[in-house]
């Protein structure tokens, strides 16, 4: 998945979430604009300037990017809600500045913005209601690219990916609003993985080159979720006195498919991120292929045992992140992968 980021996978696996009271903060902005409207409707010009000054000061005091911590986990990597909070405040400030000489128009533009906030809240409430129907556990905003990751705990295996995308069409409305606020044209809506009891839904309202290791971990989830499901089924089949040779054949085939998919992935990801780098010869590419394959194998063991991925994110992210865009050297990429592999053994 091209636009996945490492944190969106690692933190969901750890069940460590940072949640943000989006509705509460937007309501604070709406109330602030409403108070400005009330104070500005009938006053003279000097009082009107005082109202705008008070609004600007109130905006500076409003900490839109202050997170509510869940499980007392502090995630320094995530710039909590800053991408939207600061944009909203700057939007209001720019309106006040641009329409300083046209009091009537300024009020109208600010009220139009307030109406958009209300529309967004309505969309958000509808979205959350949709989540509640299938048992949402948590929703989070991650990083500056407005990733929203959703994890469900009830059995949703009867949903198809198409059905899920239709079910949560409100997400697209919300995404459109966010994109309009930040002036970003890119809008992506993706179900990145699905299992019998959970799936991850990522909304991307911005562009960021995928972290090399993030793609690796995301792919691990897809491959090893299938494989581990078969291992669990093997236990069930044995309890039912199913012929052992048939069970082992099923597991063997799944193992072969897992390895084939892994090898295909490694080749594709190497080609995608590194073929444009003319300084990498085939021998060095093979070295990186082996490094990635080793991490895939070790990560799979950790998925199976349920051990935290936090050490992996710390060990790998810096060196791998720029492998695709040239900001990290080839040697850095290999070294980071090998470091991560050592960390998780």
LUMTORDREN-923192 format. One record per residue (C-alpha): residue number from 1; residue in one letter; x, y negated, z negated. Coordinates in nm, 2 decimals, decimal comma. Example, Ala and Ser with C-alpha at 12.3 -4.5 7.8 and 13.67 -1.06 7.14 Angstrom:
BEGIN
nr:rest:u:v:w
1:A:1,23:0,45:-0,78
2:S:1,37:0,11:-0,71
***
This chain:
BEGIN
nr:rest:u:v:w
1:X:0,00:0,00:0,00
2:X:0,18:-0,31:0,13
3:X:0,06:-0,57:-0,12
4:X:0,07:-0,37:-0,44
5:X:0,29:-0,50:-0,72
6:X:0,47:-0,30:-0,98
7:X:0,29:-0,44:-1,27
8:X:-0,05:-0,35:-1,13
9:X:0,04:0,01:-1,15
10:X:0,27:0,03:-1,45
11:X:0,04:-0,17:-1,69
12:X:-0,27:0,03:-1,59
13:X:-0,08:0,35:-1,66
14:X:0,02:0,23:-2,00
15:X:-0,33:0,10:-2,08
16:X:-0,17:-0,23:-2,18
17:X:-0,39:-0,51:-2,05
18:X:-0,39:-0,89:-2,07
19:X:-0,74:-1,02:-2,03
20:X:-0,85:-1,37:-1,96
21:X:-1,16:-1,54:-2,06
22:X:-1,23:-1,68:-1,71
23:X:-1,59:-1,76:-1,78
24:X:-1,52:-1,95:-2,10
25:X:-1,25:-2,16:-1,94
26:X:-1,46:-2,25:-1,64
27:X:-1,75:-2,34:-1,87
28:X:-1,51:-2,57:-2,05
29:X:-1,43:-2,74:-1,71
30:X:-1,80:-2,76:-1,62
31:X:-1,89:-2,92:-1,96
32:X:-1,60:-3,16:-1,92
33:X:-1,73:-3,27:-1,58
34:X:-2,09:-3,29:-1,71
35:X:-1,97:-3,52:-1,99
36:X:-1,79:-3,74:-1,74
37:X:-2,11:-3,76:-1,54
38:X:-2,31:-3,86:-1,84
39:X:-2,06:-4,12:-1,95
40:X:-2,01:-4,27:-1,60
41:X:-2,37:-4,30:-1,48
42:X:-2,46:-4,64:-1,62
43:X:-2,13:-4,80:-1,74
44:X:-1,95:-5,09:-1,59
45:X:-1,62:-5,06:-1,41
46:X:-1,39:-5,10:-1,71
47:X:-1,59:-4,83:-1,90
48:X:-1,58:-4,61:-1,59
49:X:-1,20:-4,63:-1,58
50:X:-1,20:-4,53:-1,95
51:X:-1,41:-4,23:-1,86
52:X:-1,17:-4,11:-1,59
53:X:-0,88:-4,16:-1,83
54:X:-1,05:-3,95:-2,09
55:X:-1,12:-3,68:-1,84
56:X:-0,76:-3,67:-1,73
57:X:-0,64:-3,65:-2,09
58:X:-0,89:-3,37:-2,16
59:X:-0,77:-3,18:-1,86
60:X:-0,42:-3,19:-1,99
61:X:-0,53:-3,07:-2,33
62:X:-0,73:-2,78:-2,18
63:X:-0,50:-2,47:-2,19
64:X:-0,64:-2,28:-1,90
65:X:-0,35:-2,04:-1,88
66:X:-0,35:-1,93:-2,24
67:X:-0,41:-1,55:-2,24
68:X:-0,62:-1,34:-2,48
69:X:-0,40:-1,05:-2,58
70:X:-0,53:-0,70:-2,57
71:X:-0,36:-0,44:-2,79
72:X:-0,12:-0,72:-2,90
73:X:0,09:-0,65:-2,59
74:X:0,29:-0,95:-2,47
75:X:0,36:-0,93:-2,10
76:X:0,62:-1,19:-2,02
77:X:0,62:-1,09:-1,65
78:X:0,27:-1,22:-1,60
79:X:0,19:-1,59:-1,56
80:X:-0,14:-1,57:-1,73
81:X:-0,42:-1,74:-1,52
82:X:-0,18:-2,02:-1,43
83:X:-0,24:-1,98:-1,06
84:X:-0,61:-2,07:-1,09
85:X:-0,61:-2,29:-1,41
86:X:-0,35:-2,53:-1,29
87:X:-0,50:-2,55:-0,94
88:X:-0,84:-2,64:-1,08
89:X:-0,69:-2,91:-1,30
90:X:-0,49:-3,05:-1,01
91:X:-0,79:-3,04:-0,79
92:X:-0,99:-3,26:-1,03
93:X:-0,69:-3,50:-1,08
94:X:-0,65:-3,54:-0,70
95:X:-1,02:-3,63:-0,66
96:X:-0,99:-3,90:-0,93
97:X:-0,68:-4,04:-0,76
98:X:-0,81:-4,02:-0,40
99:X:-1,15:-4,18:-0,48
100:X:-1,03:-4,44:-0,74
101:X:-1,18:-4,72:-0,54
102:X:-1,51:-4,55:-0,47
103:X:-1,68:-4,47:-0,80
104:X:-2,00:-4,33:-0,65
105:X:-1,82:-4,10:-0,41
106:X:-1,58:-3,98:-0,68
107:X:-1,87:-3,88:-0,90
108:X:-2,04:-3,70:-0,61
109:X:-1,72:-3,50:-0,52
110:X:-1,66:-3,40:-0,88
111:X:-2,02:-3,29:-0,91
112:X:-1,99:-3,09:-0,59
113:X:-1,68:-2,92:-0,75
114:X:-1,88:-2,85:-1,07
115:X:-2,15:-2,69:-0,85
116:X:-1,88:-2,46:-0,70
117:X:-1,77:-2,37:-1,05
118:X:-2,12:-2,27:-1,14
119:X:-2,15:-2,06:-0,82
120:X:-1,83:-1,89:-0,91
121:X:-1,96:-1,81:-1,26
122:X:-2,28:-1,67:-1,12
123:X:-2,07:-1,46:-0,89
124:X:-1,85:-1,35:-1,17
125:X:-2,14:-1,25:-1,39
126:X:-2,29:-1,05:-1,11
127:X:-1,96:-0,88:-1,05
128:X:-1,93:-0,79:-1,42
129:X:-2,28:-0,66:-1,42
130:X:-2,19:-0,43:-1,13
131:X:-1,89:-0,31:-1,32
132:X:-2,10:-0,23:-1,62
133:X:-2,32:0,00:-1,42
134:X:-2,04:0,25:-1,38
135:X:-1,85:0,18:-1,70
136:X:-1,58:-0,07:-1,66
137:X:-1,31:-0,05:-1,92
138:X:-1,12:-0,37:-1,84
139:X:-1,05:-0,62:-1,57
140:X:-0,72:-0,81:-1,55
141:X:-0,56:-1,08:-1,35
142:X:-0,20:-1,01:-1,26
143:X:0,08:-1,24:-1,15
144:X:0,04:-1,53:-0,92
145:X:-0,12:-1,35:-0,64
146:X:-0,46:-1,31:-0,81
147:X:-0,45:-0,93:-0,83
148:X:-0,76:-0,80:-1,01
149:X:-0,71:-0,44:-1,13
150:X:-1,02:-0,25:-1,24
151:X:-1,01:0,09:-1,43
152:X:-1,32:0,30:-1,48
153:X:-1,35:0,57:-1,74
154:X:-1,67:0,74:-1,63
155:X:-1,70:1,01:-1,37
156:X:-1,72:0,83:-1,03
157:X:-1,61:1,11:-0,81
158:X:-1,95:1,09:-0,63
159:X:-1,86:0,75:-0,48
160:X:-1,68:0,72:-0,15
161:X:-1,44:0,44:-0,09
162:X:-1,68:0,28:0,16
163:X:-1,96:0,30:-0,10
164:X:-1,73:0,14:-0,36
165:X:-1,64:-0,15:-0,13
166:X:-2,01:-0,21:-0,06
167:X:-2,10:-0,18:-0,43
168:X:-1,85:-0,44:-0,53
169:X:-1,92:-0,69:-0,24
170:X:-1,95:-0,96:-0,51
171:X:-1,57:-0,93:-0,54
172:X:-1,54:-1,08:-0,19
173:X:-1,76:-1,38:-0,28
174:X:-1,54:-1,44:-0,58
175:X:-1,23:-1,40:-0,37
176:X:-1,36:-1,65:-0,12
177:X:-1,41:-1,91:-0,39
178:X:-1,06:-1,86:-0,53
179:X:-0,91:-1,89:-0,19
180:X:-1,10:-2,21:-0,12
181:X:-0,97:-2,36:-0,45
182:X:-0,61:-2,28:-0,38
183:X:-0,62:-2,35:-0,01
184:X:-0,52:-2,00:0,09
185:X:-0,65:-1,83:0,40
186:X:-0,53:-1,47:0,31
187:X:-0,80:-1,25:0,17
188:X:-0,76:-0,88:0,11
189:X:-0,99:-0,63:-0,06
190:X:-0,86:-0,28:-0,12
191:X:-0,94:0,03:-0,32
192:X:-0,59:0,15:-0,38
193:X:-0,65:0,49:-0,54
194:X:-0,94:0,70:-0,66
195:X:-0,98:1,00:-0,89
196:X:-1,25:1,18:-1,07
197:X:-1,26:0,93:-1,35
198:X:-1,08:0,62:-1,24
199:X:-0,97:0,41:-0,95
200:X:-0,78:0,09:-0,90
201:X:-0,92:-0,20:-0,71
202:X:-0,68:-0,47:-0,60
203:X:-0,79:-0,81:-0,48
204:X:-0,51:-1,01:-0,32
205:X:-0,56:-1,38:-0,26
206:X:-0,21:-1,48:-0,17
207:X:0,11:-1,33:-0,01
208:X:0,40:-1,17:-0,19
209:X:0,64:-0,92:-0,04
210:X:0,57:-0,58:-0,20
211:X:0,83:-0,47:-0,45
212:X:1,02:-0,17:-0,31
213:X:0,97:0,02:-0,63
214:X:0,61:-0,07:-0,66
215:X:0,53:0,10:-0,33
216:X:0,71:0,40:-0,47
217:X:0,51:0,42:-0,79
218:X:0,18:0,35:-0,60
219:X:0,25:0,63:-0,36
220:X:0,34:0,86:-0,66
221:X:0,00:0,81:-0,80
222:X:-0,17:0,91:-0,48
223:X:0,05:1,22:-0,42
224:X:0,08:1,35:-0,77
225:X:-0,28:1,29:-0,88
226:X:-0,38:1,54:-0,61
227:X:-0,11:1,78:-0,70
228:X:-0,17:1,77:-1,08
229:X:-0,54:1,82:-1,01
230:X:-0,45:2,15:-0,84
231:X:-0,23:2,25:-1,13
232:X:-0,52:2,19:-1,37
233:X:-0,75:2,39:-1,14
234:X:-0,50:2,68:-1,15
235:X:-0,56:2,70:-1,52
236:X:-0,93:2,71:-1,47
237:X:-0,91:2,97:-1,20
238:X:-0,69:3,19:-1,42
239:X:-0,95:3,18:-1,69
240:X:-1,21:3,30:-1,43
241:X:-0,98:3,60:-1,35
242:X:-0,93:3,47:-1,00
243:X:-0,66:3,67:-0,81
244:X:-0,32:3,54:-0,91
245:X:-0,17:3,57:-0,57
246:X:-0,45:3,36:-0,42
247:X:-0,40:3,09:-0,69
248:X:-0,03:3,08:-0,64
249:X:-0,08:3,05:-0,26
250:X:-0,30:2,75:-0,32
251:X:-0,04:2,59:-0,54
252:X:0,24:2,67:-0,30
253:X:0,05:2,50:-0,01
254:X:-0,02:2,20:-0,22
255:X:0,35:2,18:-0,32
256:X:0,45:2,19:0,05
257:X:0,20:1,92:0,14
258:X:0,32:1,70:-0,15
259:X:0,68:1,73:-0,04
260:X:0,58:1,66:0,33
261:X:0,39:1,35:0,23
262:X:0,67:1,24:0,01
263:X:0,93:1,28:0,28
264:X:0,71:1,10:0,54
265:X:0,66:0,82:0,29
266:X:1,03:0,78:0,22
267:X:1,11:0,77:0,59
268:X:0,83:0,52:0,66
269:X:0,92:0,29:0,37
270:X:1,28:0,29:0,46
271:X:1,20:0,20:0,81
272:X:0,95:-0,07:0,71
273:X:1,17:-0,25:0,47
274:X:1,52:-0,19:0,59
275:X:1,53:-0,13:0,97
276:X:1,57:-0,50:1,04
277:X:1,89:-0,51:0,84
278:X:2,16:-0,44:1,10
279:X:2,42:-0,39:0,83
280:X:2,28:-0,06:0,71
281:X:2,40:0,25:0,89
282:X:2,23:0,59:0,90
283:X:2,46:0,73:0,62
284:X:2,37:0,46:0,38
285:X:2,00:0,49:0,47
286:X:2,03:0,86:0,38
287:X:2,17:0,76:0,04
288:X:1,87:0,53:-0,02
289:X:1,63:0,81:0,10
290:X:1,78:1,04:-0,16
291:X:1,76:0,78:-0,43
292:X:1,40:0,71:-0,36
293:X:1,32:1,08:-0,34
294:X:1,49:1,13:-0,68
295:X:1,29:0,86:-0,84
296:X:0,97:1,01:-0,69
297:X:1,04:1,34:-0,85
298:X:1,13:1,20:-1,19
299:X:0,83:0,96:-1,19
300:X:0,60:1,26:-1,11
301:X:0,73:1,43:-1,43
302:X:0,65:1,12:-1,63
303:X:0,30:1,10:-1,48
304:X:0,24:1,46:-1,58
305:X:0,37:1,40:-1,94
306:X:0,20:1,06:-1,98
307:X:0,52:0,87:-2,09
308:X:0,53:0,49:-2,06
309:X:0,66:0,34:-1,74
310:X:0,78:0,02:-1,91
311:X:1,15:0,11:-1,90
312:X:1,11:0,19:-1,53
313:X:0,97:-0,16:-1,45
314:X:1,25:-0,33:-1,64
315:X:1,52:-0,12:-1,48
316:X:1,40:-0,13:-1,12
317:X:1,21:-0,44:-1,05
318:X:1,48:-0,70:-1,02
319:X:1,71:-0,50:-0,78
320:X:1,43:-0,36:-0,57
321:X:1,20:-0,66:-0,53
322:X:1,39:-0,83:-0,26
323:X:1,50:-0,52:-0,07
324:X:1,25:-0,59:0,21
325:X:1,31:-0,96:0,26
326:X:1,69:-0,97:0,22
327:X:1,70:-1,14:-0,12
328:X:1,85:-0,83:-0,27
329:X:2,14:-0,64:-0,11
330:X:2,13:-0,28:-0,01
331:X:2,37:-0,18:-0,28
332:X:2,15:-0,36:-0,54
333:X:1,85:-0,16:-0,42
334:X:2,02:0,17:-0,44
335:X:2,18:0,08:-0,78
336:X:1,84:-0,02:-0,92
337:X:1,67:0,29:-0,80
338:X:1,94:0,51:-0,96
339:X:1,93:0,31:-1,28
340:X:1,55:0,36:-1,29
341:X:1,60:0,73:-1,23
342:X:1,84:0,76:-1,52
343:X:1,61:0,56:-1,75
344:X:1,32:0,80:-1,70
345:X:1,50:1,13:-1,74
***
